[in-house]
Amino acid sequence: MSDPERKPFTDQMKEKITPDSSKSTIDKAKEQLTDAYDKVAKNFTSDENKSTTQDAHDKISRFVDDKTKK
């Protein structure tokens, strides 16, 4: 379960495995907006204010982000 204003993990996974060719322009734009919001929330919400699962997901996501930047 994710925090109320965040995109649920199941939605994130569905978006990743669904080919862009089968998404509408509106769906792609919505994904970009919600992904941007999640990225900001991941980095600016203190870990103490997150659910346990959201905290774990964000830590893994930050680790992956750091590895892909190098």
N, C-alpha and C positions, 0 to 999 in steps of 0.2 A: 504494500500500500504506500502511496506517496502522500505528501502533504497536500492539503486541499487545493491550493492555487497552482500546484505543479502538474505537469502532464504525467499521467499514470505510466508506469513502466511498460505495461502491455501495449499501450498506444505507441510508445516509442519504438518498441520492437516491430510492431506491425508496419510502421512507417519505414523502418530500415529494410524490411524484407520485401515490401511492395515496390515493384519496378516503377521508376518515374514515368515511363511511357503509359502506364495505366492510371496515372493520377491526373486530375484536372488542374488547370492553372490556379484555380482558387484553393484546391487542396495543397498544392505546392507552396503557395503564398502563406497559407495558414500554418503549415509546418515550419516555415522559416521564422515566422513571428513567434510561435510558441517555443521553438528551439532557442531563439535569442533570449526570450524571457527566462527560460529554464537555466540558460548559461549564466545570466546575471544573478538569478536567485541562488544558484549553486555556489557562486563565489562570494555573495554578499550577505547571505543568511548564515548566522553563526551555527556551527554544528550542534550546539546545545539546544537550539530551537527547532531542530528537525526530528522527525521520527527516526527510529533506529535504522529502518530499511532505506529511507531517503539519505541519511547520513552515510551509510555504507556505499550506496550507489554513487553519491557525489564524490566520495574519496576515490573510488575506482575510476570514475570519469576524469577527475583531475589528474590522476596518475597517468592515464592513457593520453590525455591532452599534453602533459609534460613530455612524454616519450615521443609523441608524434612531432613535437616542435623541434626536437634535436636532430 
